[in-house]
Amino acid sequence: QVQLVESGGGSVQAGGSLRLSCAASGYTYSSYCMGWFRQAPGKEREGVALIDSDGSTTYADSVKGRFTISQDNAKNPLYLQMNSLKPEDSARYYCAASDLYCNMRPPNFGYWGQGTQVTVSS
């Protein structure tokens, strides 16, 4: 059974940084696409960053140059380094895994964590 557990969220002022972590278990890490998604109140869940099994990365335009997705050598845990945070980055952030496709569409990800809250104040 795949389990994903996020940590590292919190409250920060605009311009600050946070690093999110996602500890994964229950599957063969190397064969999965991993991603970070976020959802703000009243908005749809959106993709933030992806890292495919070959190490290639994809970012949403809104976070390019500010966020970095990475994994350690064992591909676990998954990280999201968030710099130059803006109030519009405030949301609940979710770690997800897909064994099918690697794109920003949430329905393609079959495994999800419970999320961690990020709040950025102006």
Secondary structure, DSSP 8 states (H G I E B T S, - for coil): --EEEEE--EEEETT--EEEEEEEESS-GGG-EEEEEEE-TTS--EEEEEE-TTS-EEE-TTTTTTEEEEE-TTS-SEEEEE-S--GGG-EEEEEEEESS--SS-GGG--EE---EEEEEE-
